[in-house]
Amino acid sequence: MANTKQARKRARQAEKRRQLNVSQRSELRSHIRKVVRALRAGDKSAAQAAYTAAVPVIDRMAGRNIIHSNAASRYKSRLNTRVKNLA
């Protein structure tokens, strides 16, 4: 346990930041999941709409360092390829 006033404050801040990060990561995963569900259903228009909604969220999370920028690019690239290849 933190002993000094400063250390207690830093522990509070770290917990608050952790909870925010968890929430934002969950939002990111939800958007990615919506695209994947539409792809599995074979609905190209729904997949395209979900992908269009997911891209700004992915970019925002990369900007906030929730995920690495290369990971964001990888997510977008792989999802876009799957949407394009949907018959």
N, C-alpha and C positions, 0 to 999 in steps of 0.2 A: 504494500500500500504506500501511496505517496506520503511523504512526511512534511514537506514544506508547503506553504500556501501556493507558491508558484507551481510546484509539481502537481498539486491537487487540481489547479486550474488547467494545466496542460492535459491531465488525464480526462477532465470533463470535455475539453475541446476535442481531444482525440476520439472520444466516444461519439460525440456529436457528428464529427466528420465521417467516422466509420458508418454510422447509421445513414447519413446522406449518400455516401458512396454505394451502400448496399441497395438503397432505394433506386438510385440512378442506374445501377447495373441491372436491376430487375426490370426496369422500364426498357432498357436496351434489349434484353433477352426476349421480352414480350413482343417487341416489334419484329425481331428476327423470327420468332416462332410463328407469327402471323403470316409472314412470307412463306415459310416452309410448309405450313398447313395448306395454304392456297396452292402451292406447287404440288403437294401430294394429292390434293383433290382434283388437280388437272385443270383448274380454272385460271386461264392465262390473264384475263382482265383483272380478276381479283388479286392475282399474284403481282401484276404490274402496279396496281394501286397500292398494295401493301408495301412493295419495294420502294415506291416513290415516297411513301410516308416514313419508311424506315431510314432512308439515306440521311436526312438532316439530323435524326436522332443519333445515328452512328457517328456522324461528324462532330456533333456537340459533345458526345462522350469522349471522343478522342481529344477534343480541345480542352476538356476539363481534366484530362489525364486519368480518366476512369479506365480506359483501355489505351494501348499504344497505337500510335498513328498507323503503323504498318498493319496491325491487327484490324483496324477500321477499314483500311484499303482492301485487305484480304476478304473480310466479310462482304463488302460491297461487290467486289469482283466476282466472288463465288456465287452470290445470290443473283447478280445480274446475268451471269452465264447460264444459270439454271432457268431463269425467267425467259431468256432469249431462246433457249433450246426446247422450251415446252411446246409440244405439238398443238 
